[in-house]
Amino acid sequence: MTDPKDESEFEDESNSSALTQYAIIAPCIEDGVTQKHRAAELGCNRRKIERIIKRFRTGGLEALGRKSRSDKGRTRVTANTFMFIKGKLLSTPVVSLSVIHRQLNRLEAHSKEFFGSYQQIRRVKNSLSEDLLVLARSEKEFEETRELLYRHDAVYPNEVWQADHKTLDMFVWDSAHKAVKPVLTAVIDDYSRAIMGYYLDLDPPSAQRTAIALRQSILQKDNPRWLVCGCPDRLYTDRGTDFRSNRIKQIAAELRFKRSKRRSGKPQGGGKIERFFETVNQVLMSELPGYTPEGDTPNPPGMTIQQLQVLFEQWLISEYMHGVHSEIQETPFNKWNNHPLHPRLAPSLESLDVLLMTVPDSRTVRQDGIYIFKLRYEATEFCGLVGNEVTVRYDPRDISEVLIYLENKLVCRAKCPALGAQRPSLSEFMKIRNRYKRGLKQDIAAAVSFANSQEAAQRKLPDLPGQPVSVSPTIGTKKIRRYRVDE
């Protein structure tokens, strides 16, 4: 029969660490000290030393570790009870633990297979994995918070660009003095987190906005603090209709980059661009008048869309591009520029103008230029085009200049005198116009002179002998009677 004292000692042994247990028997193993002498030194029962040595020789140091219960982590209820409680916890709508306890008591009255206290029900709930509970509650919540994601990180600049639209959390005044929320379209480089281009306006998301933002992304910037440019290898977007439009497909084909789309209903795939939009709202918009988070009572605007455009560009270049990004531990500007790979540029500026500027609009060239938006545009190259129908393209962000195409070929860039500071001088304009007019007159005179000099082209009249000279007959006129008394 086992000594109760020995059992208590055995429990103490099982709760001790392996090294502590080995320290007890180390003199016996290493120095040959007898078990009786070692037990006397420690003041314990010799059988304790004997059991520890036996376990060590059987299973080594691992056998001296703390023993755990074989049913650890499992509630001591029947399998049927466990499955009933689990099924109730994972059912929808969710029921409380007290309801489950009452139902379990009803089952217990009919079968001994079902029993359990309130605490056992709680322990069953705690034993279930969080993934199981979240998935049972909401599949969308599981995908957003628990589902394992594959995250791609680009290895060089312009390998992958992400593009998306976002309605910002603030109100501004539009041209009609109405409070509206602006829309931001942005293109971000996956490798450096640099913003390659953007479009901030009041228009709803469209392929046109995407095209304009892409054009700015590809073009070389004039600002030395925003020197990012080039064509991407791949454009990563969601499945919006604007990103699936034929226009974006044409742009991708002409500029030779691939298009890839997120999985349907998986917003996590656009984490980098979504994180930038969150930064814009939290860092910039939250400090501006008119800031209104989604779901809050609208605050009155404090600026126009034009003022917001100026502030946003200043913040983007000065703070975001040159601020240390928390994830890459470097500024987006330095990360993009310090890579030795040279960006792949567009074939020409004209190719971008055709692909990325607005949908073409037809206009007829008048004597004083062309009219768009009730504004007049002029260019010296219009000489010789008066009366012709041309194609006009323009950038909505800068309508002081438009592009003029004839038969899909760029003719010139026309400027609006009312909007642009640069325009042809009057003397230059008059000189070019008069020179063109003189050229036309010379051409006309030369052609008429040549035609008149060709006498052989005139029909020759026959000569008749004795033909009298014809005299034009005098044609009499009769006086008109105007009154009854006239003779």
PEDABEL-V612611 format. One record per backbone hydrogen bond with DSSP energy under -0.5 kcal/mol. NH is the residue of the N-H (numbers start at 1). CO is the residue of the C=O. If there is no record, write none. Layout:
NH&CO / NH&CO
This chain:
7&3 / 8&4 / 9&5 / 10&6 / 11&7 / 12&8 / 13&9 / 14&10 / 15&11 / 16&12 / 16&13 / 21&17 / 22&18 / 23&19 / 24&20 / 24&21 / 25&21 / 26&22 / 28&25 / 29&25 / 30&26 / 31&26 / 31&27 / 33&27 / 38&34 / 39&35 / 40&36 / 41&37 / 42&38 / 43&39 / 44&39 / 48&45 / 49&45 / 50&46 / 51&47 / 52&48 / 53&49 / 54&50 / 55&51 / 56&52 / 57&53 / 58&54 / 59&55 / 60&56 / 62&59 / 63&59 / 63&60 / 64&61 / 65&62 / 67&14 / 72&69 / 74&71 / 77&75 / 81&113 / 82&78 / 83&79 / 84&80 / 85&81 / 86&82 / 87&83 / 88&84 / 89&85 / 90&86 / 91&88 / 95&88 / 100&96 / 101&97 / 102&98 / 103&99 / 104&100 / 105&101 / 106&102 / 107&103 / 108&104 / 109&105 / 110&107 / 111&107 / 114&111 / 115&113 / 121&117 / 122&118 / 123&119 / 124&120 / 125&121 / 126&122 / 127&123 / 128&124 / 128&125 / 133&129 / 134&130 / 135&131 / 136&132 / 137&133 / 138&134 / 142&138 / 143&139 / 144&140 / 145&141 / 146&142 / 147&142 / 151&149 / 152&150 / 159&156 / 161&234 / 162&188 / 163&236 / 164&186 / 166&184 / 168&166 / 168&182 / 170&168 / 171&290 / 172&180 / 173&303 / 174&178 / 177&174 / 180&172 / 180&178 / 182&170 / 183&201 / 184&166 / 185&183 / 185&199 / 186&164 / 186&184 / 187&197 / 188&162 / 189&194 / 190&160 / 190&188 / 193&189 / 196&187 / 196&194 / 197&187 / 199&185 / 201&183 / 201&199 / 210&206 / 211&207 / 212&208 / 213&209 / 214&210 / 215&211 / 216&212 / 217&213 / 218&214 / 219&215 / 226&223 / 227&224 / 228&226 / 230&218 / 231&344 / 233&158 / 234&159 / 235&258 / 236&161 / 236&234 / 237&235 / 237&260 / 244&240 / 245&242 / 249&245 / 250&246 / 251&247 / 252&248 / 253&249 / 254&250 / 255&251 / 256&252 / 257&252 / 258&233 / 260&235 / 262&237 / 266&263 / 267&265 / 269&266 / 270&267 / 271&268 / 274&270 / 275&271 / 276&272 / 277&273 / 278&274 / 279&275 / 280&276 / 281&277 / 282&278 / 283&279 / 284&279 / 284&280 / 285&280 / 286&281 / 287&284 / 288&285 / 291&288 / 292&169 / 296&293 / 302&171 / 302&289 / 305&173 / 308&304 / 309&305 / 310&306 / 311&307 / 312&308 / 313&309 / 314&310 / 315&311 / 316&312 / 317&313 / 318&314 / 319&315 / 320&315 / 321&316 / 323&320 / 325&330 / 329&325 / 330&325 / 332&320 / 332&323 / 333&321 / 335&331 / 336&332 / 337&333 / 338&334 / 339&336 / 345&343 / 352&348 / 353&349 / 354&350 / 355&351 / 356&352 / 357&352 / 357&353 / 358&394 / 361&392 / 363&390 / 365&388 / 366&369 / 369&366 / 370&377 / 372&375 / 375&372 / 377&370 / 378&415 / 382&379 / 383&380 / 385&382 / 387&365 / 388&385 / 390&363 / 390&388 / 391&405 / 392&361 / 393&403 / 395&398 / 395&401 / 396&394 / 398&395 / 401&398 / 402&414 / 403&393 / 404&412 / 405&391 / 406&409 / 409&406 / 411&404 / 412&404 / 414&402 / 414&412 / 415&378 / 416&400 / 417&376 / 417&415 / 419&416 / 420&416 / 429&425 / 430&426 / 431&427 / 432&428 / 433&429 / 434&430 / 435&431 / 436&432 / 437&433 / 438&434 / 439&435 / 440&436 / 441&437 / 442&438 / 443&439 / 444&440 / 445&441 / 446&442 / 447&443 / 448&444 / 449&445 / 450&446 / 451&447 / 452&448 / 453&449 / 454&450 / 454&451 / 455&453 / 457&454 / 458&455 / 464&462 / 467&464 / 468&466 / 475&473 / 476&474 / 482&480 / 486&483
